[in-house]
Each structure stands twice: as structure tokens, then as C-alpha cells.
């Protein structure tokens, strides 16, 4: 008799757990539908707009499925998230934004599979169809996306990465050769400007004999990304007269720039962030250490210290 009472009680608990999960999934699917609708409103390409509208309609169907299971309205999603994703789509590009959303979809699919055993056969089949759509729809959209930011990603990487490593090395070398922050900052700017022109020329020739990229745009992207990094890394040397503080601030800025770009490229290319960033940061710090020791050696051998 006790077992008979326990069985309905267990079923009631499972049913309540399912309704609780359904309410959460219901809000998430509504948020996704609102995101895709907001992106479609901002998309100027008619084909991509239609694809985004189709995804919004799919997410609304998913929302309705979970709303039925939850037993009514389940609330509204946070508006700031939708605005933030829409801004990312405009500023960072559709490929990055949709890849970022896709990472969330992978977790969603995993949770949906865990819920499958709790559903009756008819709803289980409906959820299996939803899972299939979740696995397919963003990949379909991404396969038809074209974004100049991704097209020239390699050239941006060339400019940023080379500038950060090279100019940090220059500053580290001066750390061992001078106590004058202005001298070190100006030296970084001079070396960086010359290197930016050289890298832009190399990028032009590479694109000219390479693939679909415009040689002029490739050179411009490489040169500007190089110069941007050089200026950011030089700024601390004009903001303080303490050589160690300037070097640490400049190195921190280099690590931050490296981290931001590595995160962007890892999302776009579907790679792991930590390993990529660890390699880049290790190269930067290793170059800085080697340049500092070389500067100290030269200072000791020549007896020359500036400032």
C-alpha cells in the first residue's frame, strides 16, 4: 500500500520537474525567436533576412511546444540580452554572432535529450524534431553567410600578432638599456611604423598571388591593425615616467589585445580559446624576456645606458 502511494507521488514529482524545465526552455526559445527577429530587421541582404525570419518562426514553434507543456505563459526574456546580440551582429559581424549563439544551442540540445525520457511518445517525437532543427538551422545559415571581417581575418591576425610580439620585444629591450620612458615609447613607434609599412607590402604581395582577397584591402587591413597595436602599446610610455610601470602596462595591453582577438577568431573558426590564447601569450612573454635579456647584455657590454 505504501508502494502504491509512492508511485503516484513519484510521478507527480517528475511532472512538476518537467513543468519547471519547460518554463525555462519556453523563455529561452522565446528569447531566441526575438533575437532572430531583431537580426532580420537589421539585415540588409534579402536572402539572409529570409533565413533569419525562418529561424525566428522555428524558434516560436519551439516556444509554443514548451509553453503547452509548462501549462501556460512562462514569462518574458531579458531585453538587454537581445539588444546586446543585435549590437554584436552589427559591429562584430553575422558569422561571429551566430557562432556564439550556436555554442548555446549545443548546450540546449544536450538538455533537451535529457528531457526526452520524461515525455509521452507523441511529445517525444515532437521534441526529437525540435532537436533536429536546433542541430541544423544555424549551420545552414552559417554556410550561406559571407562576412568581410572573416574573409580578412588572417590579415588582421598578421598585423595584430606581429605588432604585439615585435613592439613588446622592442620595449623590453629598452627596459634593459634605458630608464627614459619617452625614448622607449618613441622607439616603439618608429620601429612599429616602419614594420607596418613592410607588413602591408608583404600582405599586398601575398594577396596578389593568393586567393580571392583584394590586394589593396589586404595591405590596408594589415597595416592599420599593425599601427593600431603599436599605438596602444606605446601609450603607457607617454603616460608615466616609471619604466617598469610603463612596460607592465604595455605588456598587459598586449595580452588584452591578444585575448580579445584570439577569442573572436576562436569563436569564428570553432576552436578552443584557452589553448590558442596560451600559445599566443607564451610567445609574447617569451619574446619580451629574450629582448630584455639582450638589452641588458648590450648595456653591459657597451656601457651605454640612455637617460
C-alpha positions in Angstrom: 0.0 0.0 0.0 2.9 2.3 0.8 4.5 1.4 -2.5 1.2 2.3 -4.3 1.2 5.7 -2.6 4.9 6.3 -3.5 4.3 5.6 -7.2 1.8 8.5 -7.8 3.9 10.7 -5.6 7.0 10.0 -7.7 5.0 10.6 -10.9 3.8 13.9 -9.5 7.4 15.0 -8.7 8.5 14.1 -12.2 5.6 16.0 -13.7 6.5 19.1 -11.6 10.1 18.8 -12.6 9.2 18.6 -16.3 6.9 21.7 -15.9 9.8 23.6 -14.2 12.2 22.7 -17.0 9.5 23.5 -19.7 9.1 27.0 -18.3 12.8 27.7 -18.5 13.0 26.2 -22.0 9.9 28.2 -23.0 11.6 31.5 -22.0 14.9 30.6 -23.8 13.1 29.7 -27.1 11.1 33.0 -27.0 14.4 34.9 -26.4 16.0 33.1 -29.4 12.9 33.9 -31.6 13.1 37.6 -30.6 16.9 37.6 -31.3 16.5 36.2 -34.8 13.6 38.6 -35.5 15.7 41.6 -34.3 18.6 40.4 -36.5 16.3 40.0 -39.5 15.1 43.6 -39.1 18.7 44.8 -39.2 19.8 42.6 -42.1 20.0 44.4 -45.5 20.6 41.3 -47.6 17.2 39.9 -48.7 18.3 36.2 -48.7 19.9 36.4 -45.2 16.9 38.2 -43.9 14.5 35.5 -45.1 16.8 32.8 -43.5 16.7 34.7 -40.2 13.0 35.1 -40.4 12.7 31.4 -40.9 14.8 30.7 -37.8 12.6 33.1 -35.8 9.5 31.2 -36.9 11.1 27.9 -35.9 12.0 29.2 -32.5 8.5 30.4 -32.0 7.2 26.9 -32.7 9.6 25.5 -30.2 8.4 28.2 -27.7 4.8 27.1 -28.2 5.7 23.4 -27.7 7.3 24.2 -24.3 4.5 26.6 -23.4 2.0 23.8 -23.8 4.0 21.5 -21.5 4.5 24.3 -19.0 0.8 24.8 -18.9 0.6 28.5 -19.9 2.6 31.7 -20.3 6.1 31.3 -18.9 7.3 35.0 -18.8 9.4 37.3 -20.9 13.1 37.0 -21.6 15.5 39.8 -20.6 15.6 42.6 -23.2 19.2 43.7 -22.7 20.4 40.3 -24.0 18.5 40.8 -27.2 19.9 44.3 -27.7 23.4 43.1 -26.9 23.3 40.3 -29.5 21.8 42.7 -32.1 24.7 45.1 -31.5 27.2 42.3 -31.8 25.7 41.3 -35.2 26.2 44.8 -36.5 29.6 45.5 -35.0 31.4 42.1 -34.9 29.6 40.5 -37.9 27.0 37.8 -38.5 29.4 34.9 -38.5 30.8 35.7 -35.1 27.4 36.4 -33.6 25.8 33.2 -35.0 28.7 31.1 -34.0 28.4 32.4 -30.5 24.7 31.6 -30.5 25.5 28.1 -31.9 27.6 27.4 -28.8 24.5 28.0 -26.7 22.4 25.7 -29.0 24.8 22.8 -28.3 24.0 23.0 -24.6 20.3 23.4 -25.3 20.3 20.2 -27.4 22.1 18.3 -24.6 19.4 19.4 -22.1 16.6 18.5 -24.5 17.9 15.0 -24.9 17.9 14.6 -21.1 14.2 15.5 -21.0 13.1 13.1 -23.7 12.5 10.1 -21.4 10.1 12.2 -19.3 7.7 12.8 -22.2 4.9 10.6 -23.6 5.5 9.1 -27.1 3.8 11.8 -29.1 5.5 14.7 -27.4 8.8 12.8 -27.6 8.6 12.6 -31.4 7.8 16.3 -31.5 10.8 17.1 -29.3 13.1 14.9 -31.5 12.0 17.0 -34.5 12.9 20.2 -32.5 16.3 18.8 -31.6 16.9 18.0 -35.3 16.0 21.6 -36.2 18.2 23.0 -33.4 21.2 21.0 -34.7 20.7 22.0 -38.3 19.3 25.5 -38.6 22.3 27.7 -37.6 24.8 25.5 -39.5 22.6 26.0 -42.6 22.5 29.8 -42.1 26.3 30.0 -41.5 27.0 28.0 -44.6 25.4 30.8 -46.6 26.9 33.7 -44.7 29.7 35.9 -46.2 31.4 38.4 -44.0 34.4 40.6 -44.9 35.6 40.5 -41.3 36.1 36.8 -41.6 37.5 37.0 -45.1 40.3 39.2 -44.0 40.7 37.7 -40.5 44.1 36.2 -41.4 45.4 39.6 -42.4 44.1 41.2 -39.2 45.8 38.5 -37.3 49.0 39.1 -39.2 49.1 42.7 -38.3 48.0 42.4 -34.7 50.0 39.4 -33.6 53.3 40.5 -35.3 53.0 44.1 -33.9 52.3 42.9 -30.4 55.2 40.5 -30.3 57.7 42.8 -32.1 56.9 46.0 -30.4 56.7 44.4 -26.9 60.2 43.0 -27.7 61.5 46.5 -28.6 60.1 47.9 -25.4 61.5 45.0 -23.3 64.9 45.6 -24.9 64.8 49.3 -23.9 63.8 48.2 -20.4 67.3 46.8 -20.1 69.0 49.7 -21.9 67.3 53.0 -20.7 65.3 54.5 -17.9 63.7 57.1 -20.2 60.1 56.1 -21.0 59.7 58.6 -23.8 62.8 57.3 -25.6 61.3 53.7 -25.3 57.9 54.9 -26.5 59.2 56.8 -29.5 61.5 53.9 -30.4 58.5 51.6 -30.4 56.5 54.0 -32.6 59.4 54.4 -35.1 60.0 50.7 -35.3 56.3 49.9 -35.5 55.6 52.4 -38.2 58.4 51.1 -40.4 57.3 47.5 -39.7 53.7 48.4 -40.5 54.7 49.6 -44.0 56.7 46.5 -44.5 53.9 44.2 -43.4 51.4 46.0 -45.6 53.6 45.5 -48.6 54.1 41.8 -47.8 50.3 41.4 -47.4 49.7 43.1 -50.7 52.1 40.7 -52.5 50.6 37.7 -50.6 47.0 38.6 -51.7 48.1 39.4 -55.2 49.4 35.9 -55.7 46.9 34.2 -53.4 43.1 33.8 -53.3 40.1 35.9 -53.6 41.1 38.8 -51.3 41.7 42.3 -52.7 45.5 43.1 -52.5 44.8 46.7 -51.6 42.3 45.9 -48.9 44.6 43.2 -47.5 47.5 45.6 -47.3 45.3 48.3 -45.7 43.9 45.9 -43.1 47.3 44.5 -42.2 48.9 48.0 -42.0 46.1 49.6 -39.9 45.9 46.7 -37.5 49.6 46.8 -37.0 49.6 50.6 -36.4 46.7 50.3 -34.0 48.6 47.8 -31.9 51.7 49.9 -32.0 49.9 53.0 -30.7 48.1 51.1 -27.9 51.4 49.5 -26.8 53.3 52.9 -26.9 50.7 54.9 -24.9 51.8 53.8 -21.4 55.3 55.1 -22.1 54.0 58.7 -22.5 51.6 58.4 -19.5 54.3 57.6 -16.9 58.0 58.2 -16.2 58.4 54.9 -14.5 60.0 52.5 -16.9 58.8 49.3 -15.2 55.3 50.5 -14.7 55.1 51.6 -18.4 56.4 48.2 -19.5 54.0 46.2 -17.4 51.0 48.4 -18.5 52.1 48.0 -22.2 52.5 44.2 -21.8 49.1 44.0 -20.1 47.6 45.9 -23.0 49.3 43.5 -25.5 47.9 40.5 -23.6 44.4 42.0 -23.6 44.5 42.7 -27.3 45.8 39.2 -27.9 43.0 37.8 -25.8 40.2 39.8 -27.5 41.4 38.8 -31.0 42.0 35.2 -30.0 38.5 34.9 -28.6 37.0 36.4 -31.7 38.9 34.1 -34.1 38.3 31.0 -31.9 34.6 31.6 -32.0 34.5 32.2 -35.8 36.7 29.2 -36.5 35.2 26.9 -33.9 38.5 26.4 -32.0 39.2 26.2 -28.3 40.1 29.6 -26.8 42.4 28.7 -23.9 44.9 26.7 -25.9 45.1 29.3 -28.7 45.5 32.2 -26.2 48.1 30.2 -24.2 50.3 29.8 -27.2 50.0 33.5 -28.2 50.6 34.8 -24.7 53.6 32.4 -24.2 55.1 33.7 -27.5 54.6 37.3 -26.4 56.1 36.9 -22.9 59.0 34.7 -24.2 59.9 37.4 -26.8 59.7 40.1 -24.1 62.0 38.1 -21.8 64.5 37.4 -24.5 64.6 41.0 -25.7 65.0 42.3 -22.1 68.0 40.0 -21.5 69.5 41.0 -24.8 69.1 44.7 -23.9 70.8 44.1 -20.6 73.6 42.3 -22.3 74.2 45.1 -24.8 74.1 47.7 -22.0 76.7 45.7 -20.0 79.0 45.1 -23.0 78.9 48.7 -24.3 78.5 50.5 -21.1 75.8 52.6 -22.7 72.6 53.5 -20.9 70.3 56.2 -22.3 68.6 58.6 -20.0 
